[in-house]
């Protein structure tokens, strides 16, 4: 099996971003055909776990994050997951309010962003409620 894996890896080459192969199929990795095969539930779960861990590691550098209870930390992880750390860091008013412990005001500020409109009322209200209260509902 090791020889087979080596042959496939050598022939396919590793691509860490999706690309179109010679048959115009969206492909990733060592020739994984996403167009026809997609990914499994386990693979999707692994990708989600990896992305959540990446967000946690990025946020650990900020005192305002580390001072929070678990629920509010998870709110910021979800926001980071959804928009990326660079975009999250542009929410300076919300972050300032969080660092002052003004969670209801921070939640209100979050609801008054373009992001809230883009993700829709259900998700934005759910996240802002968790930020305001520190409780999953």
PyMOL commands that set and color helices and strands:
alter all, ss='L'
color gray80, all
select helices_A, chain A and resi 2-12+41-59+63-66+70-83+85-88+92-99+103-111+114-119+121-133
alter helices_A, ss='H'
color red, helices_A
select strands_A, chain A and resi 15-20+26-29+32-33
alter strands_A, ss='S'
color yellow, strands_A
deselect
rebuild
show_as cartoon
